[in-house]
């Protein structure tokens, strides 16, 4: 299975920086996250449940689930990424991990 670093080698430098920013915010927000690649995108999971995926596309980037689009020139605010993650933590823990 590829790693996030291998995925980052396949995207442009500006997209790489944007994904690295999400990666840093994710780890700072939810300590102990595991990095995964699924659906051919970088993801971050906790307790076996993927909380967030981030993918680079031709003209934008997206956070999943829920498809939150953003661009290199118009990045998501850090607070938005943190809220997204914390909401996912709450959703998955209230459903017994699913």
Long-range contacts (C-beta under 8 A, 24 or more apart in sequence): 1-37, 2-37, 3-35, 3-37, 4-35, 4-37, 4-42, 6-37, 7-37, 7-40, 7-41, 7-42, 8-42, 11-56, 12-56, 14-72, 15-56, 15-61, 15-72, 17-72, 18-56, 18-61, 18-70, 18-72, 18-75, 19-54, 19-56, 19-61, 21-75, 22-52, 22-54, 22-63, 22-76, 22-81, 23-54, 25-78, 25-81, 25-82, 25-85, 26-51, 26-52, 26-81, 26-85, 29-81, 29-82, 29-85, 29-86, 30-85, 30-86, 30-89, 39-64, 44-85, 46-89, 46-92, 47-92, 47-97, 48-97, 49-92, 49-97, 49-98, 51-85, 51-88, 51-89, 51-92, 52-84, 52-85, 52-88
